[in-house]
Amino acid sequence: MSIHIELTPDLEADLAAQAAKSGIALSDYIRTVLLHHVAPAEIRPLTLTPAERARAFEEWVREFPYRRTKPLPDEAIQRESFYRPDDE
């Protein structure tokens, strides 16, 4: 099925930028956005191609909150830091 939608230049530019950031064509990006916002959750995985699922996963990983924090310093994960002197 094909649908013609008129977009404002600003919206088109925003969508094109997001598609480029995701590394996919604009039409594929819009299809993915619609699937995520319209399709029931149990249908989504079945309607995405393997490549679309891989891109969606990679995007999820890029946006995952732990990526915004600094990693622990090496001292924090050394054996000596797990035990206090009074534990011996």
OpenMM code with the backbone's topology and positions (N, CA, C; nanometers):
from openmm import Vec3, app, unit

residues = "MET SER ILE HIS ILE GLU LEU THR PRO ASP LEU GLU ALA ASP LEU ALA ALA GLN ALA ALA LYS SER GLY ILE ALA LEU SER ASP TYR ILE ARG THR VAL LEU LEU HIS HIS VAL ALA PRO ALA GLU ILE ARG PRO LEU THR LEU THR PRO ALA GLU ARG ALA ARG ALA PHE GLU GLU TRP VAL ARG GLU PHE PRO TYR ARG ARG THR LYS PRO LEU PRO ASP GLU ALA ILE GLN ARG GLU SER PHE TYR ARG PRO ASP ASP GLU".split()
positions = [
    Vec3(0.0840, -0.1172, 0.0000),
    Vec3(0.0000, 0.0000, 0.0000),
    Vec3(0.0888, 0.1238, 0.0000),
    Vec3(0.0464, 0.2220, -0.0707),
    Vec3(0.1216, 0.3460, -0.0791),
    Vec3(0.0322, 0.4611, -0.0346),
    Vec3(0.0880, 0.5499, 0.0484),
    Vec3(0.0144, 0.6659, 0.0977),
    Vec3(0.0982, 0.7897, 0.0713),
    Vec3(0.0341, 0.8934, 0.0256),
    Vec3(0.1031, 1.0204, 0.0016),
    Vec3(0.0715, 1.1138, 0.1174),
    Vec3(0.1754, 1.1638, 0.1844),
    Vec3(0.1584, 1.2534, 0.2988),
    Vec3(0.2400, 1.3794, 0.2738),
    Vec3(0.1766, 1.4941, 0.2896),
    Vec3(0.2460, 1.6217, 0.2763),
    Vec3(0.3126, 1.6557, 0.4090),
    Vec3(0.4430, 1.6779, 0.4070),
    Vec3(0.5188, 1.7130, 0.5264),
    Vec3(0.5680, 1.8564, 0.5152),
    Vec3(0.5761, 1.9228, 0.6280),
    Vec3(0.6364, 2.0558, 0.6269),
    Vec3(0.7858, 2.0378, 0.6027),
    Vec3(0.8512, 2.1369, 0.5478),
    Vec3(0.9962, 2.1252, 0.5251),
    Vec3(1.0743, 2.0962, 0.6534),
    Vec3(1.0326, 2.1579, 0.7641),
    Vec3(1.1018, 2.1338, 0.8910),
    Vec3(1.0872, 1.9893, 0.9367),
    Vec3(0.9649, 1.9358, 0.9276),
    Vec3(0.9421, 1.7973, 0.9684),
    Vec3(1.0188, 1.7018, 0.8784),
    Vec3(1.0178, 1.7293, 0.7500),
    Vec3(1.0919, 1.6439, 0.6569),
    Vec3(1.2416, 1.6458, 0.6885),
    Vec3(1.2937, 1.7649, 0.7190),
    Vec3(1.4359, 1.7759, 0.7525),
    Vec3(1.4677, 1.6995, 0.8810),
    Vec3(1.3803, 1.7109, 0.9806),
    Vec3(1.4014, 1.6381, 1.1065),
    Vec3(1.3987, 1.4875, 1.0842),
    Vec3(1.3006, 1.4404, 1.0079),
    Vec3(1.2913, 1.2968, 0.9801),
    Vec3(1.4117, 1.2483, 0.9002),
    Vec3(1.4534, 1.3281, 0.8018),
    Vec3(1.5696, 1.2903, 0.7210),
    Vec3(1.6961, 1.2830, 0.8066),
    Vec3(1.7089, 1.3757, 0.9016),
    Vec3(1.8261, 1.3744, 0.9901),
    Vec3(1.8249, 1.2497, 1.0790),
    Vec3(1.7085, 1.2151, 1.1325),
    Vec3(1.6985, 1.0953, 1.2158),
    Vec3(1.7262, 0.9688, 1.1339),
    Vec3(1.6765, 0.9655, 1.0107),
    Vec3(1.7021, 0.8504, 0.9237),
    Vec3(1.8513, 0.8376, 0.8955),
    Vec3(1.9155, 0.9492, 0.8667),
    Vec3(2.0598, 0.9470, 0.8398),
    Vec3(2.1364, 0.9021, 0.9642),
    Vec3(2.0944, 0.9505, 1.0806),
    Vec3(2.1585, 0.9107, 1.2066),
    Vec3(2.1452, 0.7604, 1.2287),
    Vec3(2.0307, 0.7044, 1.1878),
    Vec3(2.0077, 0.5604, 1.2025),
    Vec3(2.0702, 0.4806, 1.0894),
    Vec3(2.1136, 0.5487, 0.9842),
    Vec3(2.1774, 0.4814, 0.8719),
    Vec3(2.0802, 0.4100, 0.7805),
    Vec3(1.9566, 0.4599, 0.7728),
    Vec3(1.8571, 0.3968, 0.6855),
    Vec3(1.7908, 0.5017, 0.5976),
    Vec3(1.7243, 0.4548, 0.4939),
    Vec3(1.6533, 0.5439, 0.4023),
    Vec3(1.5368, 0.6102, 0.4752),
    Vec3(1.4994, 0.7291, 0.4304),
    Vec3(1.3916, 0.8041, 0.4931),
    Vec3(1.2616, 0.7242, 0.4956),
    Vec3(1.2264, 0.6604, 0.3852),
    Vec3(1.1018, 0.5827, 0.3806),
    Vec3(1.1048, 0.4668, 0.4793),
    Vec3(1.2195, 0.4000, 0.4930),
    Vec3(1.2318, 0.2913, 0.5903),
    Vec3(1.2215, 0.3441, 0.7334),
    Vec3(1.2809, 0.4609, 0.7568),
    Vec3(1.2745, 0.5196, 0.8903),
    Vec3(1.1306, 0.5547, 0.9273),
    Vec3(1.0586, 0.6167, 0.8346),
    Vec3(0.9192, 0.6533, 0.8612),
    Vec3(0.8353, 0.5282, 0.8855),
    Vec3(0.8593, 0.4229, 0.8085),
    Vec3(0.7866, 0.2970, 0.8280),
    Vec3(0.8140, 0.2409, 0.9677),
    Vec3(0.9403, 0.2465, 1.0107),
    Vec3(0.9770, 0.1976, 1.1436),
    Vec3(0.9092, 0.2807, 1.2531),
    Vec3(0.9088, 0.4119, 1.2364),
    Vec3(0.8434, 0.4995, 1.3345),
    Vec3(0.6951, 0.4662, 1.3439),
    Vec3(0.6299, 0.4499, 1.2301),
    Vec3(0.4873, 0.4162, 1.2311),
    Vec3(0.4628, 0.2810, 1.2980),
    Vec3(0.5467, 0.1844, 1.2689),
    Vec3(0.5304, 0.0527, 1.3304),
    Vec3(0.5432, 0.0602, 1.4825),
    Vec3(0.6363, 0.1409, 1.5307),
    Vec3(0.6571, 0.1511, 1.6745),
    Vec3(0.5455, 0.2280, 1.7443),
    Vec3(0.4804, 0.3175, 1.6733),
    Vec3(0.3782, 0.4000, 1.7368),
    Vec3(0.2360, 0.3547, 1.7108),
    Vec3(0.2163, 0.2701, 1.6126),
    Vec3(0.0805, 0.2298, 1.5774),
    Vec3(0.0557, 0.0817, 1.6010),
    Vec3(0.1479, -0.0024, 1.5604),
    Vec3(0.1280, -0.1470, 1.5677),
    Vec3(0.1305, -0.1949, 1.7125),
    Vec3(0.0446, -0.2900, 1.7472),
    Vec3(0.0509, -0.3491, 1.8819),
    Vec3(0.1882, -0.4115, 1.9064),
    Vec3(0.2304, -0.4126, 2.0306),
    Vec3(0.3641, -0.4608, 2.0661),
    Vec3(0.3893, -0.6032, 2.0200),
    Vec3(0.2879, -0.6899, 2.0269),
    Vec3(0.3096, -0.8284, 1.9892),
    Vec3(0.3257, -0.8473, 1.8388),
    Vec3(0.2889, -0.7474, 1.7590),
    Vec3(0.3012, -0.7582, 1.6130),
    Vec3(0.4338, -0.6997, 1.5653),
    Vec3(0.4856, -0.6023, 1.6347),
    Vec3(0.6060, -0.5321, 1.5893),
    Vec3(0.7212, -0.6233, 1.5482),
    Vec3(0.7632, -0.7170, 1.6318),
    Vec3(0.8787, -0.7988, 1.5923),
    Vec3(0.8536, -0.8800, 1.4651),
    Vec3(0.7290, -0.9155, 1.4392),
    Vec3(0.6989, -0.9969, 1.3224),
    Vec3(0.6964, -0.9149, 1.1936),
    Vec3(0.6723, -0.7846, 1.2046),
    Vec3(0.6598, -0.7025, 1.0846),
    Vec3(0.7911, -0.6387, 1.0423),
    Vec3(0.8899, -0.6386, 1.1283),
    Vec3(1.0187, -0.5802, 1.0928),
    Vec3(1.1076, -0.6842, 1.0264),
    Vec3(1.1822, -0.6388, 0.9283),
    Vec3(1.2785, -0.7286, 0.8651),
    Vec3(1.3955, -0.7488, 0.9616),
    Vec3(1.4763, -0.8500, 0.9405),
    Vec3(1.5934, -0.8677, 1.0281),
    Vec3(1.6831, -0.7441, 1.0313),
    Vec3(1.7015, -0.6788, 0.9192),
    Vec3(1.7859, -0.5590, 0.9156),
    Vec3(1.7224, -0.4459, 0.9965),
    Vec3(1.5892, -0.4314, 0.9873),
    Vec3(1.5206, -0.3282, 1.0642),
    Vec3(1.5287, -0.3578, 1.2145),
    Vec3(1.5155, -0.4852, 1.2501),
    Vec3(1.5279, -0.5224, 1.3921),
    Vec3(1.6685, -0.4925, 1.4427),
    Vec3(1.7690, -0.5226, 1.3609),
    Vec3(1.9078, -0.4956, 1.4008),
    Vec3(1.9301, -0.3460, 1.4190),
    Vec3(1.8788, -0.2645, 1.3256),
    Vec3(1.8935, -0.1195, 1.3384),
    Vec3(1.8191, -0.0672, 1.4611),
    Vec3(1.6997, -0.1187, 1.4862),
    Vec3(1.6230, -0.0757, 1.6034),
    Vec3(1.6980, -0.1114, 1.7317),
    Vec3(1.7580, -0.2298, 1.7353),
    Vec3(1.8348, -0.2702, 1.8533),
    Vec3(1.9560, -0.1799, 1.8716),
    Vec3(2.0277, -0.1519, 1.7640),
    Vec3(2.1456, -0.0658, 1.7733),
    Vec3(2.1075, 0.0740, 1.8199),
    Vec3(1.9937, 0.1244, 1.7724),
    Vec3(1.9463, 0.2555, 1.8165),
    Vec3(1.9112, 0.2511, 1.9654),
    Vec3(1.8471, 0.1433, 2.0089),
    Vec3(1.8118, 0.1280, 2.1498),
    Vec3(1.9387, 0.1268, 2.2357),
    Vec3(2.0410, 0.0573, 2.1897),
    Vec3(2.1667, 0.0517, 2.2647),
    Vec3(2.2301, 0.1900, 2.2735),
    Vec3(2.2283, 0.2648, 2.1617),
    Vec3(2.2866, 0.3996, 2.1628),
    Vec3(2.2140, 0.4904, 2.2610),
    Vec3(2.0850, 0.4741, 2.2774),
    Vec3(2.0048, 0.5602, 2.3641),
    Vec3(1.9925, 0.5083, 2.5068),
    Vec3(2.0452, 0.3893, 2.5359),
    Vec3(2.0287, 0.3289, 2.6678),
    Vec3(2.0979, 0.4142, 2.7733),
    Vec3(2.0344, 0.4381, 2.8877),
    Vec3(2.0889, 0.5316, 2.9877),
    Vec3(2.2297, 0.5015, 3.0368),
    Vec3(2.2697, 0.3753, 3.0479),
    Vec3(2.4029, 0.3472, 3.1013),
    Vec3(2.5131, 0.4058, 3.0145),
    Vec3(2.4856, 0.4287, 2.8879),
    Vec3(2.5869, 0.4829, 2.7982),
    Vec3(2.6166, 0.6295, 2.8305),
    Vec3(2.5329, 0.6939, 2.9108),
    Vec3(2.5518, 0.8339, 2.9429),
    Vec3(2.6315, 0.8536, 3.0712),
    Vec3(2.6675, 0.7459, 3.1378),
    Vec3(2.7424, 0.7571, 3.2618),
    Vec3(2.8877, 0.7184, 3.2380),
    Vec3(2.9731, 0.7637, 3.3279),
    Vec3(3.1144, 0.7292, 3.3169),
    Vec3(3.1359, 0.5888, 3.3716),
    Vec3(3.2263, 0.5131, 3.3131),
    Vec3(3.2558, 0.3796, 3.3674),
    Vec3(3.3261, 0.3920, 3.5025),
    Vec3(3.3178, 0.2848, 3.5801),
    Vec3(3.3864, 0.2821, 3.7088),
    Vec3(3.5376, 0.2860, 3.6879),
    Vec3(3.6103, 0.3498, 3.7791),
    Vec3(3.7566, 0.3471, 3.7678),
    Vec3(3.8072, 0.2061, 3.7995),
    Vec3(3.9256, 0.1744, 3.7525),
    Vec3(3.9834, 0.0420, 3.7750),
    Vec3(3.9925, 0.0081, 3.9235),
    Vec3(4.0217, 0.1078, 4.0076),
    Vec3(4.0349, 0.0835, 4.1511),
    Vec3(3.9038, 0.0311, 4.2110),
    Vec3(3.7919, 0.0707, 4.1559),
    Vec3(3.6623, 0.0321, 4.2114),
    Vec3(3.6306, -0.1153, 4.1890),
    Vec3(3.6968, -0.1768, 4.0920),
    Vec3(3.6655, -0.3167, 4.0626),
    Vec3(3.7823, -0.4109, 4.0915),
    Vec3(3.8790, -0.3631, 4.1676),
    Vec3(3.9892, -0.4496, 4.2078),
    Vec3(3.9495, -0.5273, 4.3327),
    Vec3(4.0049, -0.6438, 4.3481),
    Vec3(3.9721, -0.7321, 4.4611),
    Vec3(3.9875, -0.6612, 4.5949),
    Vec3(4.0932, -0.5834, 4.6093),
    Vec3(4.1205, -0.5158, 4.7353),
    Vec3(4.0083, -0.4189, 4.7733),
    Vec3(3.9407, -0.3629, 4.6755),
    Vec3(3.8355, -0.2662, 4.7065),
    Vec3(3.7073, -0.3330, 4.7543),
    Vec3(3.6947, -0.4639, 4.7381),
    Vec3(3.5748, -0.5352, 4.7821),
    Vec3(3.5755, -0.5640, 4.9321),
    Vec3(3.6912, -0.5628, 4.9915),
    Vec3(3.7045, -0.5996, 5.1328),
    Vec3(3.7617, -0.4849, 5.2126),
    Vec3(3.7052, -0.4635, 5.3258),
    Vec3(3.7584, -0.3625, 5.4183),
    Vec3(3.8611, -0.4301, 5.5087),
    Vec3(3.9553, -0.3574, 5.5612),
    Vec3(4.0567, -0.4182, 5.6503),
    Vec3(3.9944, -0.4878, 5.7704),
    Vec3(3.8824, -0.4385, 5.8224),
    Vec3(3.8221, -0.5002, 5.9396),
    Vec3(3.7443, -0.6273, 5.9056),
    Vec3(3.7312, -0.6641, 5.7774),
    Vec3(3.6640, -0.7870, 5.7367),
    Vec3(3.7541, -0.9094, 5.7503),
    Vec3(3.8817, -0.8911, 5.7647),
    Vec3(3.9756, -1.0018, 5.7658),
    Vec3(3.9785, -1.0772, 5.8956),
] * unit.nanometer
topology = app.Topology()
chain = topology.addChain("A")
for resn in residues:
    res = topology.addResidue(resn, chain)
    for name in ("N", "CA", "C"):
        topology.addAtom(name, app.Element.getBySymbol(name[0]), res)
